Amino acid sequence: MALTKTQKELYAEINKIAEAARMDFWNIENYKQPPFDRTALLRITLDKIVRSHVIIKYALIDEYLTDIICNYYFHREAKKNTTYAALWKTKRFSTFVHYLMDETFLIKKLTLVQAIKNVPGNVSSAIQRLNDVRNALAHSLFPENRRRYMTGKKVMYSGSHLFTRDGIEKFNHDCAVAEKWLQKRL
């Protein structure tokens, strides 16, 4: 099926951004050596793809936890017709989100949700693993050099190297477990 005009424009923009970010791995054969090391560029692209995937999943889980907390404190469960759009217009809600939720770490949010509703062990463990790997990737340019990964020189996730298909599938499984439970609580 052909792309629409809007889709073609978006596709072209994505290609330009991927090229600017050096993530256009599909053009690797056009890179001349030197000055480009194709192997290094492919490794960097893999790293960027995995890191962005982990960080986006982390942000989604964080958002779900925040929503559960906001629903609890702003009684959204009792007031089914209250929307977030309406809440954002109130100083009380925006202050709560900006000064408490935005500055609260994911694990502390998980602890608070645990106090509100019992979080199953498998969900809590999945979120803890997600948090651990996100912290390693977000706070280290070379996460494989962190103490926990030093022996194997690889970022491991549930027994698999995260930067492989098996590692990402295990990561995705944990995210799916957490997302499924959290979505039911919203």
N, C-alpha and C positions, 0 to 999 in steps of 0.2 A: 504494500500500500504506500502510495506517495506521501511525502511529508506536506503539511500545510505550509503556507507562507510564513506564519509565525514560528512553526517548528523549524523550518529551514534557517530562519534568522537566529533562533536560539542555538541550533546546531553549529552554525558558523561562529557565534560568539563563544560557545564552549570550546571549539577548536582553537580559537585565538587565545583564550585564557589558559587552556592546557599547554599550548606552546610557550606562552609567557612564563608559566609555572614549571616548565620543563617536565611536563607529565604527558606529552604527546608521544608515548612509546610506540604508537603505530607508525610514526615517521622515523623510527630509529635508523633505518637503512639509509635515509637521506643525510644523516649526521656524518660529517667528514671527520676522519681522525688524522692527525691532531687538529684542533685542540680538544675535540670531544672524545671521551672515553665511553664508548657505548655500554660496556658492562657496568660501569659506575652509574651512568644515567638510568639504566634499567633498575639497578638496586635502589637508587634514590626514589624512583617512581613507585616501586613496590612499597617502600617505607612510607611514602606519603599517602598511598591508598589505604594501607592498613591503619596508620595513625588517624586519618580522617574518619574512617569507619568506626574505630573504637571511640573516638571523641564524640561523634554524633550519637552513637548508641548510649553513651554515658549521659549526654545532655538530655536525651529522651527519657531515660530512667529517672534522672533528676527532676525533670518536669512532672512526670507522673507522681513522684513522691510529694513534690510541692503542691500539686493539685489535691491530693488526698488530705494534706495538712490544711490547705485553704478551705476545702469543703468542710472539714471538721470545725475549724474556728469561725467560719462565716456561715455555718449552718445551711450549706447548699443542699444537703440531703433532705432537710425538712422543707426547704423552699425550692421546689423543683423548677419554678419559673425564674429564679435568679440566675442571670447569665454572668459570665466573666466580663463581658463588655460593660454591663451595668456596674459590677463591682469595681472595675478599673476607674470609674468616674468618681469613686469615693476616696477621700483622703485616708481614711482608716485602712482600706485594703491596699492602696498603693504604698503607704508607709510600711505596712506589714511585709509586703513582698520585697520592696526595695531595701529595707533596713534589717530584715530578719532572714527571709528566704534566700535572697541573693547572696547573703554573706554566711549562709550555713552550708557546711560541707555535706556531701551526699550521705556519708555514713551516719552523721548526726540526724539527718532527715529520716533515714531508715530507722534509727533508734526511736525517734518520735512517732513514726508510723506504727512501729511495733507496740508502743504504749497505747496508741489509739485502737489498733486492730492487730490481732495476733498474726504475724507474718510467718508462714511455714519455713522450716529450716532450709529446704532446698532453694527457696526464693531468696532468703537472706544470704545464703552461701553464694549463690550465683551473683548477687549484687556486690558482695564483698570481693569476689574474684574480678568482676568487671572494674570495680574501683581500684583494686591493686594494679591491674595491668594498665589502666588509664593513667594512673599516677606515674608509673614507670615511663610511659611514652610521652606524657605531657611535660614531665620535669627533667628529662634526660635526652640529650641529643643521641647518646649511645646507651640505650637502656640495657643492652646486653652486658655492660660493664658494672651494673648495679650488683650489690652483694648477693642478692637472691638468685641472680642469673649467671654469676661469675664462673661457676664450675663448668657449665656447658657452653658458655658464651652465646647463648640463644635465649630470647624471651619466650619462656614456656607458658603454655596455657592448658591446664588440665592434661598434662603429660605430652603435649604436642607443641612443636615450634609454632608460635603465633603467626609468623610470616610465611605460612604454608596454607594450602587449602584445608587440610585437616585441622590446623590451629584455628583458622577463621570459622570453620563449621562448628567447632566446639564452643567458640566464643558466641557465635550466633545462637546456638542451642541455649546457652545460659541466658542470653538476652531474651529469647522467646519465652523461656520459663518465667522470667521476671515480668516481662511485658504482659503476658497473659494474665497473671495473677493481679498485677497492678490495674490493668484496664477494667477488670471485673469490680474493682473497689472504687472506681470513679463514679 
